Amino acid sequence: MLATPWPAEFSDPEWWFEPKWDGIRGIISWDGLSISIRTRRGTEVADRYPELVAPLPVRCVLDGEIVALEEGRPSFQRLQKRMHRAAGGDRASAVSFVAFDLLWLEGSSTASLPYEERVHRLAGLELPPPMERVAPVAGEGEALWDAVVARDLEGLVAKRAGSPYRPGVRSADWRKIPNQHTARAVVGGFTPGEGGRAGTFGALLLGQWEGPGLRWVGAVGTGFDGAMLRTIRRALDEMRRPASPFHPDREMPAGTWVEPSLVAAVGYRNWTTAGRLRHPVFKGFTDDPAEAITWRAEGPRPPFISADGPRGRTV
């Protein structure tokens, strides 16, 4: 079940509120014998996160987020060290699982139960570390928003009281309100590096699908450390293609083209009038399917354009 973008924080006695976690969505299933951990794309990733492979007190299916904490806050870049590596990757970047919904319990589906009943049953489970449960707040979304902003968390999620769990649906019963502007875009190429980056790249060329090609939305060249630059360049070299996956755009810099399969999460200040990401900063790669990153779904929504600064929250 996916959340619908919402423009601003709010309070309402008919809604429950919880922090939005900056991690990887995951479904954990325990059948009494083995653990399965699957991402939104259905990829089995239990071998990447062995610290989450532990018997649970009851047979159940949990929906939640895999996160890597740094000084008590989720760090998506820290999580990158584990996302694409088998057998646990860099174990120095330990992960946790934050459960926020209960979909199945001891042989029975709980998806049709009201949201608050599912959360109540989830609260009764003694989950082993490093698994945790959310503690949603009823009604007081604006108060929780102040805490989210104070801790510089990713945002807020609102869930309607009484609502069922609807797998695979982006539902109006869940709303996501970001604290920071974040966009997803497909990597379609890269520009050459200069100086200290001569052996890696200057920037990733980003796009969102519009028809058969990518609409260019900007180039991101910040947010990388040296190790990331080298690792990403090796991956890009294996993905090269002769033709551009982008629609023609006179403003797009010349680059080397790659197969459009990597999805990047990018922080930014706002969208420009030309539909470009302003001051983009690389946050990491996601496991979202590239074909789902469309201009219609991921591009700006009014009010969004500014030549000088933000004019409203963008999802």
Residue, then its C-alpha position, 0 to 999 in steps of 0.5 A: m500500500l502506497a501513500t498519496p502526496w499531500p502538500a502540508e501538515f495537518s491535524d484531524p481526529e480521524w487520522w493517525f500520524e507517524p514519521k516518514w522513514d528514509g530507508i527501503r520499504g520491506i515486507i518481512s514474513w515469518d512462517g515459523l521456520s524461516i524469514s523472508i524479506r522482500t522489497r517493493r519490487g518483490t526482490e528477496v533481500a534476507d541475505r543482505y540483512p542477516e541481522l534481521v533474520a531472526p525468529l519472531p514470537v508469532r507467525c506474521v507478515l509485517d510491513g515496514e522500513i529497513v533503515a540505517l541509523e546514524e546518531g539516531r536518525p535514518s541515513f539513506q547514504r549509510l544504507q547504500k553500503r548495504m543495499h546492493r551487496a549480498a551476504g550483508g555487505d558492509r556490516a559496519s552499517a548496521v540496519s534496523f527494521v521499523a514495522f508500521d503495519l501488520l498484514w497477517l497473523e497466525g494464519s489469518s489476514t489482518a488487511s481488512l481490519p481497521y488501521e487502528e486495530r492492526v496497529h493495536r495488534l502490532a503493538g502487542l508483538e514482542l519484536p526482537p532487536p533490531m526490529e522496532r515498532v512505530a508509535p503513531v499519534a492520533g489526531e495531532g499531526e501538526a505537533l508531530w510535524d514540529a518534532v519531525v522538523a526539529r529532528d530533520l526527519e524525512g517527513l510525516v505519514a498520515k493514515r485514515a482511521g478505520s481504513p483497510y490495508r490495500p496491497g499494491v494501491r496508492s491510496a488516499d487513505w494514506r498521505k505523505i508530507p515531506n520535510q525535505h524536497t526529494a525527487r526520483a529520477v532515472v539516470g540516462g547518462f553522465t558528463p565527463g569529470e575534470g580535475g580530481r574527478a577526471g577518472t570518474f564523472g562530473a554529473l549524472l544526467l537525470g530524466q523522467w519518462e515521458g512517452p518513449g523517452l526521458r524528459w531531462v530534469g537536470a544534472v546532479g554532481t554533488g553529494f558524492d564521496g570519492a568511493m561513491l564516484r569510483t563505484i558508480r563510474r564502474a557501474l556506468d561503464e557497464m551500462r553504456r549505450p550508443a544512443s541517448p535515451f532522452h528526448p532532444d533538449r538544447e539545454m542538456p549538456a553533452g554526455t555519455w549515455v547509459e541504459p536507463s535502469l538506475v533510479a536516483a533519489v535527489g534532494y533539491r530546493n525547488w523546480t524551475t520554470a523550465g522543469r529542472l531540479r534546482h540545486p540537486v544533491f544526490k542522496g542515493f539509489t533506490d530499488d524502484p523500477a525505472e519504468a515507474i519514474t514518469w514525469r506525470a507521476e514524479g514531476p512538479r505539481p503547482p505551486f512549484i516554479s520559482a526563479d529565486g526560491p521555494r514557493g510551496r512544498t513539492v513532493 
